[in-house]
Amino acid sequence: MREDQRRRTHIAHFFTIGQWETCHQRLFRDWLQTHPDDLARYQAVKLGATTGDGSEYMIIKQPVVLDIVNRARAARGLPPIDELDPED
């Protein structure tokens, strides 16, 4: 993460080759690229969550992200997960 006058400007996630096929960030990104209704849902939640502080933002959007990730996992024949990593 790079900070620019106390504002986050970049985030980088690193994975091994073996992790790439099932990493949540990739599944989530790929799903949103092909499911416009879920993209709109996620955008609405993100915009609504920006009124609070950073911790509220994560709490508000995580149930939606988890739901989308689990649907993306199911589409690939992967089992659902119960929670996301704190940085997801």
N, CA, C and O atoms as a printed pandas DataFrame, in Angstrom:
     atom_number atom_name residue_name chain_id  residue_number  x_coord  y_coord  z_coord
0              1         N          MET        A               1    0.853   -1.167    0.000
1              2        CA          MET        A               1    0.000    0.000    0.000
2              3         C          MET        A               1    0.898    1.228    0.000
3              4         O          MET        A               1    1.875    1.301    0.745
4              5         N          ARG        A               2    0.563    2.155   -0.817
5              6        CA          ARG        A               2    1.291    3.418   -0.848
6              7         C          ARG        A               2    0.383    4.502   -0.288
7              8         O          ARG        A               2   -0.795    4.576   -0.638
8              9         N          GLU        A               3    0.920    5.320    0.561
9             10        CA          GLU        A               3    0.142    6.409    1.153
10            11         C          GLU        A               3    0.519    7.726    0.492
11            12         O          GLU        A               3    1.698    7.999    0.268
12            13         N          ASP        A               4   -0.464    8.525    0.185
13            14        CA          ASP        A               4   -0.239    9.835   -0.402
14            15         C          ASP        A               4   -1.077   10.827    0.389
15            16         O          ASP        A               4   -2.285   10.935    0.177
16            17         N          GLN        A               5   -0.443   11.541    1.290
17            18        CA          GLN        A               5   -1.126   12.506    2.147
18            19         C          GLN        A               5   -2.300   11.858    2.884
19            20         O          GLN        A               5   -3.418   12.372    2.892
20            21         N          ARG        A               6   -2.003   10.703    3.505
21            22        CA          ARG        A               6   -2.968    9.958    4.319
22            23         C          ARG        A               6   -4.109    9.339    3.520
23            24         O          ARG        A               6   -5.123    8.945    4.095
24            25         N          ARG        A               7   -3.959    9.253    2.235
25            26        CA          ARG        A               7   -4.988    8.640    1.399
26            27         C          ARG        A               7   -4.357    7.454    0.684
27            28         O          ARG        A               7   -3.297    7.580    0.071
28            29         N          ARG        A               8   -5.004    6.317    0.764
29            30        CA          ARG        A               8   -4.483    5.118    0.114
30            31         C          ARG        A               8   -4.553    5.297   -1.401
31            32         O          ARG        A               8   -5.593    5.663   -1.950
32            33         N          THR        A               9   -3.441    5.037   -2.057
33            34        CA          THR        A               9   -3.401    5.194   -3.513
34            35         C          THR        A               9   -3.193    3.878   -4.249
35            36         O          THR        A               9   -3.553    3.773   -5.421
36            37         N          HIS        A              10   -2.626    2.876   -3.596
37            38        CA          HIS        A              10   -2.359    1.598   -4.243
38            39         C          HIS        A              10   -2.519    0.460   -3.235
39            40         O          HIS        A              10   -2.252    0.635   -2.046
40            41         N          ILE        A              11   -2.950   -0.688   -3.707
41            42        CA          ILE        A              11   -2.961   -1.915   -2.918
42            43         C          ILE        A              11   -2.426   -3.014   -3.824
43            44         O          ILE        A              11   -2.791   -3.089   -4.998
44            45         N          ALA        A              12   -1.571   -3.855   -3.288
45            46        CA          ALA        A              12   -1.044   -4.983   -4.059
46            47         C          ALA        A              12   -1.252   -6.271   -3.272
47            48         O          ALA        A              12   -0.979   -6.320   -2.072
48            49         N          HIS        A              13   -1.728   -7.301   -3.937
49            50        CA          HIS        A              13   -1.870   -8.631   -3.353
50            51         C          HIS        A              13   -0.942   -9.556   -4.128
51            52         O          HIS        A              13   -0.873   -9.484   -5.354
52            53         N          PHE        A              14   -0.233  -10.420   -3.420
53            54        CA          PHE        A              14    0.692  -11.350   -4.057
54            55         C          PHE        A              14    0.286  -12.780   -3.731
55            56         O          PHE        A              14   -0.089  -13.089   -2.601
56            57         N          PHE        A              15    0.367  -13.646   -4.735
57            58        CA          PHE        A              15   -0.033  -15.040   -4.581
58            59         C          PHE        A              15    0.984  -15.940   -5.251
59            60         O          PHE        A              15    1.671  -15.538   -6.190
60            61         N          THR        A              16    1.070  -17.169   -4.752
61            62        CA          THR        A              16    1.879  -18.160   -5.447
62            63         C          THR        A              16    1.073  -18.668   -6.640
63            64         O          THR        A              16   -0.135  -18.444   -6.720
64            65         N          ILE        A              17    1.731  -19.339   -7.546
65            66        CA          ILE        A              17    1.023  -19.902   -8.704
66            67         C          ILE        A              17   -0.079  -20.845   -8.240
67            68         O          ILE        A              17   -1.166  -20.853   -8.817
68            69         N          GLY        A              18    0.182  -21.630   -7.219
69            70        CA          GLY        A              18   -0.811  -22.567   -6.710
70            71         C          GLY        A              18   -2.019  -21.901   -6.074
71            72         O          GLY        A              18   -3.107  -22.478   -6.073
72            73         N          GLN        A              19   -1.856  -20.716   -5.541
73            74        CA          GLN        A              19   -2.965  -19.988   -4.905
74            75         C          GLN        A              19   -3.838  -19.255   -5.919
75            76         O          GLN        A              19   -5.000  -18.967   -5.632
76            77         N          TRP        A              20   -3.310  -18.956   -7.078
77            78        CA          TRP        A              20   -3.981  -18.082   -8.033
78            79         C          TRP        A              20   -5.328  -18.615   -8.496
79            80         O          TRP        A              20   -6.265  -17.835   -8.675
80            81         N          GLU        A              21   -5.449  -19.917   -8.693
81            82        CA          GLU        A              21   -6.697  -20.483   -9.213
82            83         C          GLU        A              21   -7.883  -20.283   -8.273
83            84         O          GLU        A              21   -9.019  -20.182   -8.735
84            85         N          THR        A              22   -7.644  -20.224   -6.978
85            86        CA          THR        A              22   -8.751  -20.138   -6.023
86            87         C          THR        A              22   -8.715  -18.892   -5.147
87            88         O          THR        A              22   -9.497  -18.794   -4.201
88            89         N          CYS        A              23   -7.836  -17.940   -5.429
89            90        CA          CYS        A              23   -7.773  -16.755   -4.561
90            91         C          CYS        A              23   -9.044  -15.919   -4.720
91            92         O          CYS        A              23   -9.556  -15.738   -5.825
92            93         N          HIS        A              24   -9.528  -15.425   -3.608
93            94        CA          HIS        A              24  -10.804  -14.710   -3.583
94            95         C          HIS        A              24  -10.794  -13.474   -4.469
95            96         O          HIS        A              24  -11.777  -13.190   -5.154
96            97         N          GLN        A              25   -9.698  -12.746   -4.458
97            98        CA          GLN        A              25   -9.636  -11.514   -5.245
98            99         C          GLN        A              25   -9.832  -11.807   -6.732
99           100         O          GLN        A              25  -10.544  -11.074   -7.418
100          101         N          ARG        A              26   -9.214  -12.856   -7.225
101          102        CA          ARG        A              26   -9.354  -13.213   -8.644
102          103         C          ARG        A              26  -10.772  -13.692   -8.945
103          104         O          ARG        A              26  -11.381  -13.249   -9.919
104          105         N          LEU        A              27  -11.300  -14.589   -8.118
105          106        CA          LEU        A              27  -12.653  -15.089   -8.338
106          107         C          LEU        A              27  -13.658  -13.944   -8.321
107          108         O          LEU        A              27  -14.555  -13.882   -9.160
108          109         N          PHE        A              28  -13.502  -13.046   -7.366
109          110        CA          PHE        A              28  -14.393  -11.897   -7.230
110          111         C          PHE        A              28  -14.306  -11.005   -8.467
111          112         O          PHE        A              28  -15.330  -10.632   -9.041
112          113         N          ARG        A              29  -13.091  -10.667   -8.871
113          114        CA          ARG        A              29  -12.885   -9.822  -10.053
114          115         C          ARG        A              29  -13.490  -10.456  -11.301
115          116         O          ARG        A              29  -14.215   -9.801  -12.050
116          117         N          ASP        A              30  -13.188  -11.732  -11.520
117          118        CA          ASP        A              30  -13.689  -12.414  -12.715
118          119         C          ASP        A              30  -15.211  -12.473  -12.725
119          120         O          ASP        A              30  -15.832  -12.294  -13.773
120          121         N          TRP        A              31  -15.815  -12.723  -11.568
121          122        CA          TRP        A              31  -17.273  -12.800  -11.469
122          123         C          TRP        A              31  -17.910  -11.445  -11.802
123          124         O          TRP        A              31  -18.873  -11.374  -12.565
124          125         N          LEU        A              32  -17.364  -10.382  -11.225
125          126        CA          LEU        A              32  -17.941   -9.058  -11.472
126          127         C          LEU        A              32  -17.820   -8.642  -12.934
127          128         O          LEU        A              32  -18.658   -7.892  -13.433
128          129         N          GLN        A              33  -16.797   -9.115  -13.620
129          130        CA          GLN        A              33  -16.621   -8.773  -15.034
130          131         C          GLN        A              33  -17.685   -9.404  -15.921
131          132         O          GLN        A              33  -17.910   -8.939  -17.038
132          133         N          THR        A              34  -18.340  -10.456  -15.441
133          134        CA          THR        A              34  -19.335  -11.154  -16.264
134          135         C          THR        A              34  -20.741  -11.152  -15.663
135          136         O          THR        A              34  -21.647  -11.769  -16.222
136          137         N          HIS        A              35  -20.934  -10.480  -14.553
137          138        CA          HIS        A              35  -22.239  -10.431  -13.884
138          139         C          HIS        A              35  -22.574   -8.980  -13.513
139          140         O          HIS        A              35  -22.330   -8.560  -12.382
140          141         N          PRO        A              36  -23.125   -8.223  -14.450
141          142        CA          PRO        A              36  -23.368   -6.792  -14.216
142          143         C          PRO        A              36  -24.309   -6.491  -13.048
143          144         O          PRO        A              36  -24.165   -5.454  -12.402
144          145         N          ASP        A              37  -25.263   -7.373  -12.765
145          146        CA          ASP        A              37  -26.154   -7.122  -11.627
146          147         C          ASP        A              37  -25.381   -7.155  -10.307
147          148         O          ASP        A              37  -25.617   -6.332   -9.423
148          149         N          ASP        A              38  -24.465   -8.103  -10.182
149          150        CA          ASP        A              38  -23.648   -8.166   -8.970
150          151         C          ASP        A              38  -22.665   -7.005   -8.904
151          152         O          ASP        A              38  -22.368   -6.507   -7.818
152          153         N          LEU        A              39  -22.164   -6.574  -10.041
153          154        CA          LEU        A              39  -21.281   -5.404  -10.067
154          155         C          LEU        A              39  -22.030   -4.175   -9.559
155          156         O          LEU        A              39  -21.498   -3.413   -8.751
156          157         N          ALA        A              40  -23.257   -3.979  -10.027
157          158        CA          ALA        A              40  -24.062   -2.840   -9.579
158          159         C          ALA        A              40  -24.365   -2.947   -8.082
159          160         O          ALA        A              40  -24.330   -1.948   -7.364
160          161         N          ARG        A              41  -24.659   -4.150   -7.622
161          162        CA          ARG        A              41  -24.926   -4.375   -6.193
162          163         C          ARG        A              41  -23.689   -4.022   -5.361
163          164         O          ARG        A              41  -23.802   -3.336   -4.345
164          165         N          TYR        A              42  -22.528   -4.482   -5.783
165          166        CA          TYR        A              42  -21.290   -4.204   -5.064
166          167         C          TYR        A              42  -20.975   -2.709   -5.077
167          168         O          TYR        A              42  -20.568   -2.155   -4.055
168          169         N          GLN        A              43  -21.156   -2.059   -6.209
169          170        CA          GLN        A              43  -20.907   -0.619   -6.293
170          171         C          GLN        A              43  -21.815    0.150   -5.344
171          172         O          GLN        A              43  -21.371    1.082   -4.673
172          173         N          ALA        A              44  -23.079   -0.237   -5.286
173          174        CA          ALA        A              44  -24.026    0.448   -4.402
174          175         C          ALA        A              44  -23.628    0.283   -2.939
175          176         O          ALA        A              44  -23.693    1.238   -2.165
176          177         N          VAL        A              45  -23.221   -0.914   -2.562
177          178        CA          VAL        A              45  -22.801   -1.156   -1.177
178          179         C          VAL        A              45  -21.545   -0.356   -0.856
179          180         O          VAL        A              45  -21.445    0.243    0.215
180          181         N          LYS        A              46  -20.592   -0.344   -1.775
181          182        CA          LYS        A              46  -19.356    0.422   -1.547
182          183         C          LYS        A              46  -19.658    1.909   -1.373
183          184         O          LYS        A              46  -19.134    2.550   -0.462
184          185         N          LEU        A              47  -20.491    2.448   -2.233
185          186        CA          LEU        A              47  -20.824    3.874   -2.128
186          187         C          LEU        A              47  -21.554    4.174   -0.829
187          188         O          LEU        A              47  -21.291    5.194   -0.192
188          189         N          GLY        A              48  -22.460    3.304   -0.432
189          190        CA          GLY        A              48  -23.182    3.493    0.819
190          191         C          GLY        A              48  -22.293    3.367    2.035
191          192         O          GLY        A              48  -22.562    3.978    3.070
192          193         N          ALA        A              49  -21.242    2.585    1.923
193          194        CA          ALA        A              49  -20.347    2.342    3.057
194          195         C          ALA        A              49  -19.305    3.435    3.234
195          196         O          ALA        A              49  -18.624    3.464    4.259
196          197         N          THR        A              50  -19.164    4.322    2.281
197          198        CA          THR        A              50  -18.107    5.336    2.359
198          199         C          THR        A              50  -18.409    6.449    3.348
199          200         O          THR        A              50  -17.545    7.286    3.606
200          201         N          THR        A              51  -19.599    6.481    3.902
201          202        CA          THR        A              51  -19.944    7.551    4.831
202          203         C          THR        A              51  -19.329    7.354    6.214
203          204         O          THR        A              51  -19.208    8.315    6.974
204          205         N          GLY        A              52  -18.938    6.121    6.551
205          206        CA          GLY        A              52  -18.356    5.855    7.865
206          207         C          GLY        A              52  -16.841    5.872    7.827
207          208         O          GLY        A              52  -16.222    6.313    6.859
208          209         N          ASP        A              53  -16.259    5.375    8.921
209          210        CA          ASP        A              53  -14.801    5.267    8.937
210          211         C          ASP        A              53  -14.372    3.975    8.241
211          212         O          ASP        A              53  -15.220    3.208    7.784
212          213         N          GLY        A              54  -13.094    3.733    8.160
213          214        CA          GLY        A              54  -12.578    2.578    7.438
214          215         C          GLY        A              54  -13.060    1.242    7.972
215          216         O          GLY        A              54  -13.310    0.326    7.189
216          217         N          SER        A              55  -13.198    1.108    9.287
217          218        CA          SER        A              55  -13.630   -0.172    9.851
218          219         C          SER        A              55  -15.087   -0.462    9.508
219          220         O          SER        A              55  -15.433   -1.611    9.234
220          221         N          GLU        A              56  -15.935    0.541    9.517
221          222        CA          GLU        A              56  -17.333    0.354    9.130
222          223         C          GLU        A              56  -17.440   -0.021    7.663
223          224         O          GLU        A              56  -18.282   -0.836    7.287
224          225         N          TYR        A              57  -16.607    0.560    6.848
225          226        CA          TYR        A              57  -16.600    0.281    5.417
226          227         C          TYR        A              57  -16.407   -1.211    5.164
227          228         O          TYR        A              57  -17.138   -1.810    4.376
228          229         N          MET        A              58  -15.427   -1.807    5.828
229          230        CA          MET        A              58  -15.152   -3.232    5.641
230          231         C          MET        A              58  -16.300   -4.087    6.171
231          232         O          MET        A              58  -16.688   -5.069    5.538
232          233         N          ILE        A              59  -16.838   -3.723    7.315
233          234        CA          ILE        A              59  -17.927   -4.491    7.920
234          235         C          ILE        A              59  -19.158   -4.464    7.026
235          236         O          ILE        A              59  -19.819   -5.488    6.857
236          237         N          ILE        A              60  -19.470   -3.322    6.459
237          238        CA          ILE        A              60  -20.664   -3.169    5.629
238          239         C          ILE        A              60  -20.551   -3.958    4.332
239          240         O          ILE        A              60  -21.519   -4.598    3.920
240          241         N          LYS        A              61  -19.406   -3.929    3.686
241          242        CA          LYS        A              61  -19.307   -4.564    2.368
242          243         C          LYS        A              61  -18.983   -6.052    2.422
243          244         O          LYS        A              61  -19.234   -6.757    1.444
244          245         N          GLN        A              62  -18.433   -6.561    3.529
245          246        CA          GLN        A              62  -18.008   -7.961    3.564
246          247         C          GLN        A              62  -19.114   -8.982    3.316
247          248         O          GLN        A              62  -18.848   -9.959    2.617
248          249         N          PRO        A              63  -20.338   -8.832    3.834
249          250        CA          PRO        A              63  -21.363   -9.839    3.525
250          251         C          PRO        A              63  -21.659   -9.942    2.022
251          252         O          PRO        A              63  -21.890  -11.037    1.509
252          253         N          VAL        A              64  -21.652   -8.826    1.333
253          254        CA          VAL        A              64  -21.896   -8.835   -0.113
254          255         C          VAL        A              64  -20.726   -9.490   -0.835
255          256         O          VAL        A              64  -20.928  -10.304   -1.737
256          257         N          VAL        A              65  -19.512   -9.142   -0.445
257          258        CA          VAL        A              65  -18.324   -9.738   -1.063
258          259         C          VAL        A              65  -18.315  -11.244   -0.822
259          260         O          VAL        A              65  -18.045  -12.013   -1.745
260          261         N          LEU        A              66  -18.602  -11.670    0.390
261          262        CA          LEU        A              66  -18.616  -13.094    0.712
262          263         C          LEU        A              66  -19.659  -13.831   -0.123
263          264         O          LEU        A              66  -19.385  -14.918   -0.631
264          265         N          ASP        A              67  -20.841  -13.260   -0.270
265          266        CA          ASP        A              67  -21.888  -13.880   -1.081
266          267         C          ASP        A              67  -21.432  -14.035   -2.532
267          268         O          ASP        A              67  -21.608  -15.097   -3.130
268          269         N          ILE        A              68  -20.857  -12.997   -3.088
269          270        CA          ILE        A              68  -20.400  -13.044   -4.479
270          271         C          ILE        A              68  -19.247  -14.034   -4.632
271          272         O          ILE        A              68  -19.226  -14.812   -5.586
272          273         N          VAL        A              69  -18.297  -14.015   -3.714
273          274        CA          VAL        A              69  -17.173  -14.957   -3.778
274          275         C          VAL        A              69  -17.683  -16.395   -3.716
275          276         O          VAL        A              69  -17.204  -17.252   -4.459
276          277         N          ASN        A              70  -18.640  -16.666   -2.847
277          278        CA          ASN        A              70  -19.148  -18.033   -2.739
278          279         C          ASN        A              70  -19.906  -18.466   -3.991
279          280         O          ASN        A              70  -19.855  -19.640   -4.358
280          281         N          ARG        A              71  -20.595  -17.564   -4.641
281          282        CA          ARG        A              71  -21.244  -17.928   -5.903
282          283         C          ARG        A              71  -20.211  -18.179   -6.995
283          284         O          ARG        A              71  -20.376  -19.075   -7.822
284          285         N          ALA        A              72  -19.151  -17.387   -6.992
285          286        CA          ALA        A              72  -18.062  -17.607   -7.954
286          287         C          ALA        A              72  -17.363  -18.937   -7.672
287          288         O          ALA        A              72  -17.001  -19.658   -8.601
288          289         N          ARG        A              73  -17.176  -19.258   -6.407
289          290        CA          ARG        A              73  -16.560  -20.539   -6.046
290          291         C          ARG        A              73  -17.451  -21.699   -6.483
291          292         O          ARG        A              73  -16.960  -22.682   -7.038
292          293         N          ALA        A              74  -18.750  -21.591   -6.237
293          294        CA          ALA        A              74  -19.681  -22.658   -6.629
294          295         C          ALA        A              74  -19.660  -22.878   -8.141
295          296         O          ALA        A              74  -19.719  -24.015   -8.609
296          297         N          ALA        A              75  -19.576  -21.797   -8.895
297          298        CA          ALA        A              75  -19.543  -21.909  -10.359
298          299         C          ALA        A              75  -18.302  -22.657  -10.838
299          300         O          ALA        A              75  -18.299  -23.220  -11.932
300          301         N          ARG        A              76  -17.258  -22.665  -10.031
301          302        CA          ARG        A              76  -16.015  -23.381  -10.380
302          303         C          ARG        A              76  -15.901  -24.725   -9.659
303          304         O          ARG        A              76  -14.863  -25.384   -9.716
304          305         N          GLY        A              77  -16.980  -25.122   -8.980
305          306        CA          GLY        A              77  -16.966  -26.406   -8.288
306          307         C          GLY        A              77  -16.189  -26.399   -6.988
307          308         O          GLY        A              77  -15.778  -27.454   -6.504
308          309         N          LEU        A              78  -15.982  -25.216   -6.417
309          310        CA          LEU        A              78  -15.247  -25.086   -5.154
310          311         C          LEU        A              78  -16.227  -24.978   -3.991
311          312         O          LEU        A              78  -17.328  -24.459   -4.168
312          313         N          PRO        A              79  -15.851  -25.457   -2.806
313          314        CA          PRO        A              79  -16.744  -25.349   -1.654
314          315         C          PRO        A              79  -16.849  -23.901   -1.174
315          316         O          PRO        A              79  -15.952  -23.093   -1.411
316          317         N          PRO        A              80  -17.961  -23.581   -0.493
317          318        CA          PRO        A              80  -18.102  -22.221    0.044
318          319         C          PRO        A              80  -17.150  -21.999    1.218
319          320         O          PRO        A              80  -16.644  -22.945    1.822
320          321         N          ILE        A              81  -16.927  -20.737    1.516
321          322        CA          ILE        A              81  -16.132  -20.353    2.680
322          323         C          ILE        A              81  -17.043  -19.620    3.659
323          324         O          ILE        A              81  -18.077  -19.082    3.265
324          325         N          ASP        A              82  -16.660  -19.601    4.926
325          326        CA          ASP        A              82  -17.470  -18.950    5.958
326          327         C          ASP        A              82  -17.106  -17.494    6.183
327          328         O          ASP        A              82  -17.938  -16.694    6.610
328          329         N          GLU        A              83  -15.858  -17.158    5.892
329          330        CA          GLU        A              83  -15.425  -15.775    6.106
330          331         C          GLU        A              83  -14.269  -15.448    5.180
331          332         O          GLU        A              83  -13.583  -16.331    4.665
332          333         N          LEU        A              84  -14.075  -14.159    4.987
333          334        CA          LEU        A              84  -12.970  -13.664    4.176
334          335         C          LEU        A              84  -11.810  -13.303    5.083
335          336         O          LEU        A              84  -11.995  -13.055    6.275
336          337         N          ASP        A              85  -10.632  -13.275    4.525
337          338        CA          ASP        A              85   -9.483  -12.770    5.266
338          339         C          ASP        A              85   -9.724  -11.293    5.546
339          340         O          ASP        A              85  -10.405  -10.632    4.763
340          341         N          PRO        A              86   -9.182  -10.750    6.647
341          342        CA          PRO        A              86   -9.422   -9.337    6.984
342          343         C          PRO        A              86   -9.050   -8.361    5.876
343          344         O          PRO        A              86   -9.639   -7.284    5.790
344          345         N          GLU        A              87   -8.091   -8.708    5.030
345          346        CA          GLU        A              87   -7.655   -7.792    3.975
346          347         C          GLU        A              87   -8.454   -7.928    2.686
347          348         O          GLU        A              87   -8.201   -7.184    1.739
348          349         N          ASP        A              88   -9.419   -8.861    2.615
349          350        CA          ASP        A              88  -10.175   -9.084    1.374
350          351         C          ASP        A              88  -11.176   -7.995    1.109
351          352         O          ASP        A              88  -11.886   -8.040    0.105
